[in-house]
Amino acid sequence: MPADANRTASSLHCAGVRGWFAGWLLTILTLLVLPLAHADVLAERLSSALGLGADSGQLAKLEFRLRDNFPVTSVAWSPDGRYIATASTQRNLIHIWDAQQRQLIHEITLAASQALFHGLSWSPDGRYLTSCGGESSLRIYDSRNWTLARQIGESESGICAHNAVFSSDGRQLAVLGAKLRFYDTQDWHLLKTLDLGNTWGRGYLIKAIAYIPGTRTLLIGGGQFRNISTTAEIQDRMTGYVWFLESDELVPSRSLQVYAPFTINGGSGDAISLAISPDGVQFATGAGTGSGSPSVRAKESVHIFSLATGHQLGAPLDGQDFGEQYGLTFTADGRYLVVGHEEARTKAIHVLDAKTLQVVDEVHGIDAIYDLTADPTGRYFAAGTGNQVLVWSLPPPAGSPSDPVQKQ
């Protein structure tokens, strides 16, 4: 998940308040006035007050939950399916959970971190875990003993303000901050730097990066201001784009408009998240749906495109105010695209069929969905919502082997 410094802490503070005081107060009032005929409503209220207000759907089955002490803002599943790493509004802690035993096994302390959102990312071999977000440096931890293996950029502000991602071969690490940097993971030396504010990215708002599987091509998601326009309505309006940066380029040779300009008539502005299908055929973009003033709301949502042609394949959630999609992931088998919405009213997660691009299920967290991750070895996905990580399973393909996340 992009660790966006522009995301506010207000919703996170409210999550803690709602999760305790408001829930219990509502339950007490309900007990006093609710007729017995509405016992199902009472059960729902009580469940919510106890932090159990999540559900299964027609396809997605709620399997288990991991409980933190603070709202969970980032989740990342290790490539071998064994661990789930989480960060929260506690700011200076990363928790490592054993997905099979369903318990906390290690706590990593970050020195004096001020970031509310930490982007977490695993190397493809599972050896390294990176932490990035709002702080002056990128921290790389060795999963063999959970020690700090490398710290990059201690003397430079904003080196890793958003997130860091590994190429699928694990040999390259891209780091998004005030600049876009690329490192060789063999010895962590700097390969190249793109000064976004003074080169091709000037005037752009870059929010997300992701490598295309099997390549060194980096997708870059964000927005571009339309400073010159014959239509006054879109003058100085943010328009969503994805740029394709090849390994030998300093300036992307290809770009694709993914969202219309953010105006009263629709649009969404910038692309805030990216997800690429495991086979490298499709990619999806998340948008700031529902953001803006009451009179001007972003109306576009998740869009799905062909990587080869750039043709838009689907937009099944457009026009529905489910909130921003910072949580966006394909399942490991590529059969589903899972979409989480950072919106506390609906707490919705949508499951899309990756072939038909239609919504096939909807489940709900206990609060806004801050991040999503998929089990790279199986059929599970997890969401950071409120102070919990909720884990759902999806139906396995016919003849699939047993799943390593089943509790031992």
C-alpha positions as CSV (number, residue, x, y, z in Angstrom):
1,M,0.0,0.0,0.0
2,P,1.2,3.5,-0.7
3,A,2.1,5.2,2.5
4,D,0.6,8.5,1.5
5,A,1.7,11.5,3.6
6,N,-1.4,13.4,2.5
7,R,-3.8,10.9,4.2
8,T,-5.1,12.4,7.4
9,A,-5.2,10.9,10.9
10,S,-8.8,11.9,11.7
11,S,-10.4,8.7,10.4
12,L,-7.9,6.7,12.4
13,H,-8.5,8.6,15.6
14,C,-12.3,8.1,15.1
15,A,-11.8,4.4,14.6
16,G,-10.5,4.0,18.1
17,V,-13.3,6.0,19.6
18,R,-16.0,4.3,17.6
19,G,-14.5,0.9,18.5
20,W,-15.1,1.3,22.2
21,F,-17.1,4.1,23.6
22,A,-19.7,4.6,20.9
23,G,-20.2,0.9,20.4
24,W,-20.8,0.1,24.1
25,L,-23.1,3.1,24.5
26,L,-25.2,2.1,21.6
27,T,-25.4,-1.5,22.9
28,I,-26.6,-0.3,26.3
29,L,-29.3,1.9,24.7
30,T,-30.4,-0.9,22.5
31,L,-30.7,-3.3,25.4
32,L,-33.0,-0.8,27.1
33,V,-35.4,0.0,24.2
34,L,-35.2,-2.7,21.6
35,P,-38.2,-5.0,21.4
36,L,-37.5,-8.7,21.5
37,A,-38.9,-9.0,18.0
38,H,-35.7,-7.3,16.8
39,A,-33.2,-9.6,18.5
40,D,-31.3,-9.9,15.3
41,V,-30.5,-6.2,15.3
42,L,-29.5,-6.5,19.0
43,A,-27.1,-9.2,18.1
44,E,-25.6,-7.1,15.3
45,R,-25.1,-4.1,17.7
46,L,-23.5,-6.3,20.3
47,S,-21.2,-7.9,17.8
48,S,-20.1,-4.5,16.5
49,A,-19.4,-3.2,20.0
50,L,-17.2,-6.2,20.7
51,G,-15.2,-5.6,17.6
52,L,-16.8,-8.6,15.8
53,G,-18.7,-6.6,13.2
54,A,-17.3,-8.4,10.1
55,D,-19.0,-10.9,7.9
56,S,-18.7,-13.7,5.3
57,G,-20.2,-13.4,1.9
58,Q,-21.5,-15.8,-0.7
59,L,-18.0,-16.7,-1.8
60,A,-15.6,-15.2,0.7
61,K,-15.6,-16.9,4.1
62,L,-14.3,-15.0,7.2
63,E,-11.7,-17.4,8.6
64,F,-10.0,-15.6,11.5
65,R,-8.9,-12.3,12.9
66,L,-5.7,-10.9,14.4
67,R,-6.1,-8.2,17.0
68,D,-3.8,-5.3,17.4
69,N,-4.0,-2.4,19.9
70,F,-4.2,0.3,17.3
71,P,-5.8,0.8,13.9
72,V,-3.9,-1.3,11.3
73,T,-2.8,0.8,8.3
74,S,-0.7,-1.6,6.3
75,V,-0.6,-5.4,5.8
76,A,1.8,-7.5,3.7
77,W,1.7,-11.3,3.3
78,S,5.1,-13.0,3.0
79,P,5.8,-14.9,-0.3
80,D,5.8,-18.3,1.5
81,G,2.5,-17.6,3.1
82,R,3.9,-18.0,6.6
83,Y,3.9,-14.4,7.9
84,I,1.6,-11.4,7.8
85,A,3.5,-8.1,8.6
86,T,1.4,-5.2,9.8
87,A,1.9,-1.5,10.7
88,S,-0.5,0.6,12.7
89,T,-1.0,4.1,14.1
90,Q,1.2,3.1,16.9
91,R,3.8,4.6,14.5
92,N,7.0,3.0,15.6
93,L,6.1,-0.7,15.6
94,I,5.8,-3.4,13.0
95,H,4.2,-6.6,14.0
96,I,5.0,-10.0,12.5
97,W,2.1,-12.6,12.8
98,D,2.3,-16.3,12.1
99,A,-0.6,-17.0,9.7
100,Q,-0.8,-20.7,10.6
101,Q,-0.6,-20.3,14.3
102,R,-2.6,-17.0,14.1
103,Q,-0.5,-15.2,16.7
104,L,2.0,-12.4,17.1
105,I,5.5,-13.8,17.0
106,H,7.7,-10.7,16.8
107,E,7.7,-7.0,17.2
108,I,10.0,-4.7,15.3
109,T,10.7,-1.2,16.8
110,L,11.2,1.7,14.5
111,A,13.4,4.5,15.9
112,A,11.4,7.7,16.4
113,S,9.0,7.2,13.5
114,Q,6.4,9.9,12.9
115,A,4.5,8.3,10.0
116,L,0.9,7.1,10.5
117,F,1.1,5.0,7.4
118,H,4.0,2.6,6.6
119,G,4.2,0.9,3.2
120,L,5.4,-2.7,3.9
121,S,6.9,-4.9,1.1
122,W,8.5,-8.3,1.0
123,S,11.3,-9.4,-1.4
124,P,10.2,-12.3,-3.6
125,D,12.3,-14.8,-1.7
126,G,10.9,-13.6,1.6
127,R,14.2,-12.7,3.1
128,Y,13.7,-9.0,3.3
129,L,10.9,-6.8,4.6
130,T,11.0,-3.1,3.8
131,S,9.3,-0.3,5.8
132,C,8.6,3.0,4.1
133,G,6.4,6.0,4.8
134,G,6.8,9.7,5.7
135,E,10.2,9.1,7.3
136,S,13.6,10.1,6.1
137,S,14.9,6.6,5.4
138,L,14.0,3.2,4.0
139,R,14.5,0.4,6.5
140,I,15.2,-3.1,5.3
141,Y,14.8,-6.0,7.7
142,D,16.2,-9.6,7.5
143,S,13.4,-12.1,8.2
144,R,15.9,-14.7,9.3
145,N,16.3,-12.9,12.6
146,W,14.2,-9.7,12.2
147,T,17.2,-7.4,12.5
148,L,17.8,-4.3,10.5
149,A,19.9,-5.3,7.5
150,R,20.1,-1.9,5.8
151,Q,19.0,1.7,6.2
152,I,19.1,3.9,3.2
153,G,18.8,7.7,3.1
154,E,19.4,8.6,6.8
155,S,20.6,12.1,5.9
156,E,17.9,13.0,3.3
157,S,14.3,13.9,4.0
158,G,11.4,12.2,2.2
159,I,13.5,9.4,0.6
160,C,10.7,6.9,1.1
161,A,7.5,8.9,1.6
162,H,5.2,6.5,-0.2
163,N,6.3,2.9,-0.8
164,A,9.0,0.6,-2.0
165,V,8.6,-2.4,-4.3
166,F,10.8,-5.3,-5.5
167,S,11.0,-6.5,-9.1
168,S,9.7,-10.1,-9.5
169,D,13.3,-11.5,-9.8
170,G,14.2,-9.7,-6.5
171,R,17.2,-8.0,-8.0
172,Q,15.9,-4.5,-8.1
173,L,14.1,-2.3,-5.5
174,A,12.2,0.8,-6.6
175,V,11.6,3.5,-3.8
176,L,9.1,6.3,-4.2
177,G,9.6,9.5,-2.2
178,A,10.3,13.0,-3.3
179,K,12.4,11.3,-6.0
180,L,12.1,7.8,-7.6
181,R,15.2,5.7,-6.8
182,F,16.3,2.3,-8.0
183,Y,18.6,0.0,-6.0
184,D,20.5,-3.2,-6.8
185,T,19.5,-5.6,-4.0
186,Q,22.8,-7.6,-4.2
187,D,24.7,-4.8,-2.4
188,W,22.0,-2.1,-2.2
189,H,24.0,0.4,-4.4
190,L,22.0,3.1,-6.2
191,L,21.3,2.4,-9.9
192,K,19.5,5.6,-10.9
193,T,17.5,8.5,-9.6
194,L,14.6,10.3,-11.2
195,D,14.1,13.8,-9.8
196,L,10.4,13.9,-10.2
197,G,10.0,17.6,-9.2
198,N,12.5,18.9,-11.7
199,T,12.2,16.6,-14.7
200,W,9.3,14.8,-16.4
201,G,7.3,14.6,-13.1
202,R,7.1,18.3,-12.5
203,G,3.6,19.3,-11.7
204,Y,2.5,15.6,-11.3
205,L,1.3,13.9,-8.2
206,I,2.9,10.4,-8.0
207,K,1.1,8.0,-5.6
208,A,1.9,4.4,-6.4
209,I,4.4,2.1,-8.1
210,A,4.4,-1.6,-9.1
211,Y,6.6,-3.8,-11.3
212,I,5.1,-5.8,-14.1
213,P,5.7,-9.5,-13.3
214,G,8.7,-11.0,-15.1
215,T,10.0,-7.6,-16.2
216,R,11.9,-4.6,-15.0
217,T,9.1,-2.3,-16.3
218,L,7.7,-0.1,-13.5
219,L,4.1,1.2,-13.5
220,I,3.8,4.6,-11.9
221,G,0.4,5.8,-10.8
222,G,-0.7,9.3,-10.0
223,G,-2.1,12.5,-11.5
224,Q,-1.3,15.3,-13.8
225,F,-2.7,18.8,-13.7
226,R,-4.5,20.0,-16.9
227,N,-3.0,23.5,-16.9
228,I,-3.8,24.2,-20.6
229,S,-7.3,23.4,-21.8
230,T,-9.9,24.8,-24.2
231,T,-12.5,23.8,-21.7
232,A,-12.6,26.0,-18.6
233,E,-14.3,23.3,-16.6
234,I,-11.1,21.1,-16.6
235,Q,-8.6,23.9,-16.4
236,D,-6.2,23.2,-13.5
237,R,-8.0,19.9,-12.7
238,M,-6.2,16.7,-11.7
239,T,-6.4,13.9,-14.3
240,G,-5.4,10.3,-13.5
241,Y,-2.5,8.7,-15.3
242,V,-0.3,5.6,-15.3
243,W,3.2,5.8,-16.8
244,F,5.3,2.9,-18.0
245,L,9.0,3.2,-17.2
246,E,11.3,0.7,-18.9
247,S,14.5,-0.3,-17.1
248,D,16.8,1.7,-19.4
249,E,14.7,4.9,-19.4
250,L,14.9,8.1,-17.4
251,V,11.6,9.4,-18.9
252,P,8.6,7.1,-19.4
253,S,8.0,6.5,-23.1
254,R,4.4,5.5,-22.6
255,S,1.5,6.9,-20.6
256,L,-2.2,6.1,-20.2
257,Q,-5.0,8.3,-18.9
258,V,-6.9,6.2,-16.4
259,Y,-9.3,8.7,-14.9
260,A,-11.2,11.8,-16.2
261,P,-10.4,15.2,-14.7
262,F,-12.0,15.7,-11.3
263,T,-15.0,18.0,-12.0
264,I,-18.6,18.4,-11.0
265,N,-19.6,16.1,-13.8
266,G,-17.6,13.1,-12.6
267,G,-14.0,12.0,-12.8
268,S,-11.8,11.0,-10.0
269,G,-8.5,12.8,-10.4
270,D,-5.3,10.8,-9.6
271,A,-4.7,7.1,-9.4
272,I,-3.8,6.3,-5.8
273,S,-3.1,2.6,-6.0
274,L,-2.1,-0.1,-8.5
275,A,-2.5,-3.9,-8.7
276,I,-1.1,-6.1,-11.5
277,S,-2.5,-9.6,-12.3
278,P,0.0,-12.4,-11.7
279,D,0.2,-13.3,-15.4
280,G,1.0,-9.7,-16.3
281,V,-2.1,-9.3,-18.6
282,Q,-4.2,-6.8,-16.6
283,F,-3.7,-4.0,-14.2
284,A,-6.1,-2.2,-11.9
285,T,-6.1,1.3,-10.6
286,G,-7.6,2.7,-7.4
287,A,-9.1,6.1,-7.1
288,G,-10.2,8.7,-4.5
289,T,-13.9,7.8,-4.8
290,G,-16.1,9.9,-2.6
291,S,-13.4,12.6,-1.9
292,G,-14.1,16.2,-2.5
293,S,-16.7,18.7,-1.3
294,P,-20.3,17.6,-0.9
295,S,-21.2,19.4,-4.2
296,V,-18.2,17.8,-6.1
297,R,-17.5,14.1,-5.3
298,A,-15.1,11.9,-7.1
299,K,-17.4,9.4,-8.9
300,E,-14.9,7.1,-10.7
301,S,-13.7,4.0,-8.9
302,V,-11.5,0.9,-9.7
303,H,-10.7,0.7,-13.4
304,I,-9.2,-2.4,-15.1
305,F,-7.0,-2.2,-18.2
306,S,-5.1,-4.4,-20.6
307,L,-1.3,-4.0,-20.0
308,A,-0.6,-4.8,-23.7
309,T,-3.0,-2.4,-25.3
310,G,-4.0,0.0,-22.6
311,H,-7.7,-0.7,-23.4
312,Q,-10.1,-0.2,-20.5
313,L,-11.6,-3.6,-19.8
314,G,-14.0,-2.7,-17.0
315,A,-15.2,-0.2,-14.3
316,P,-17.8,-2.1,-12.4
317,L,-17.9,0.2,-9.3
318,D,-18.1,3.6,-11.0
319,G,-20.8,5.9,-9.7
320,Q,-21.0,4.2,-6.3
321,D,-19.6,6.1,-3.3
322,F,-17.8,3.3,-1.5
323,G,-14.7,5.4,-0.7
324,E,-11.0,5.5,-1.7
325,Q,-9.4,2.2,-2.8
326,Y,-6.0,2.1,-1.1
327,G,-6.6,-1.7,-0.7
328,L,-6.3,-3.3,-4.1
329,T,-4.9,-6.8,-4.9
330,F,-5.2,-9.8,-7.2
331,T,-5.4,-13.2,-5.6
332,A,-2.4,-15.5,-6.2
333,D,-4.2,-17.6,-8.8
334,G,-5.4,-14.4,-10.6
335,R,-9.0,-15.5,-10.4
336,Y,-10.2,-12.5,-8.3
337,L,-9.5,-8.8,-7.8
338,V,-10.2,-7.7,-4.3
339,V,-11.0,-4.1,-3.6
340,G,-11.1,-2.4,-0.2
341,H,-12.5,1.0,0.5
342,E,-11.2,3.4,3.0
343,E,-14.7,4.5,4.1
344,A,-16.1,3.9,7.6
345,R,-19.8,4.1,6.6
346,T,-19.9,1.0,4.4
347,K,-16.7,-0.8,5.5
348,A,-17.0,-2.6,2.2
349,I,-14.7,-5.0,0.4
350,H,-15.7,-6.1,-3.1
351,V,-14.5,-9.3,-4.8
352,L,-14.4,-9.1,-8.6
353,D,-14.1,-11.9,-11.1
354,A,-10.9,-11.2,-12.9
355,K,-12.3,-12.6,-16.2
356,T,-15.8,-11.1,-16.3
357,L,-14.8,-8.1,-14.2
358,Q,-18.1,-8.2,-12.4
359,V,-18.7,-8.0,-8.7
360,V,-19.2,-11.5,-7.4
361,D,-19.2,-10.9,-3.6
362,E,-19.2,-8.1,-1.0
363,V,-18.0,-8.5,2.6
364,H,-17.4,-5.9,5.3
365,G,-14.7,-5.1,7.9
366,I,-15.2,-3.5,11.3
367,D,-14.2,-0.1,10.1
368,A,-12.6,1.6,7.0
369,I,-10.4,-0.7,5.0
370,Y,-6.9,0.8,5.1
371,D,-5.0,-1.9,3.2
372,L,-5.4,-5.4,1.6
373,T,-3.0,-8.2,0.9
374,A,-3.3,-11.7,-0.7
375,D,-1.7,-14.9,0.4
376,P,0.8,-15.6,-2.4
377,T,0.6,-19.4,-1.9
378,G,-3.2,-19.9,-1.6
379,R,-6.7,-18.6,-1.7
380,Y,-6.8,-16.1,1.2
381,F,-6.8,-12.4,1.5
382,A,-6.4,-10.1,4.5
383,A,-7.6,-6.6,5.3
384,G,-6.4,-4.0,7.8
385,T,-9.6,-2.6,9.3
386,G,-9.9,-0.9,12.7
387,N,-7.5,-2.5,15.1
388,Q,-7.7,-5.9,13.5
389,V,-6.5,-7.9,10.5
390,L,-9.4,-10.0,9.1
391,V,-8.6,-13.0,6.9
392,W,-11.1,-14.4,4.4
393,S,-10.8,-17.5,2.2
394,L,-12.2,-17.9,-1.4
395,P,-13.3,-21.1,-3.1
396,P,-10.3,-23.1,-4.4
397,P,-10.1,-24.2,-8.0
398,A,-11.1,-27.8,-8.7
399,G,-8.3,-30.2,-7.7
400,S,-6.2,-27.7,-5.9
401,P,-3.8,-28.9,-3.1
402,S,-4.2,-28.2,0.6
403,D,-3.7,-24.7,1.8
404,P,-0.7,-23.8,4.1
405,V,-2.8,-21.2,6.0
406,Q,-5.0,-23.9,7.5
407,K,-4.3,-23.8,11.3
408,Q,-1.8,-26.4,12.4
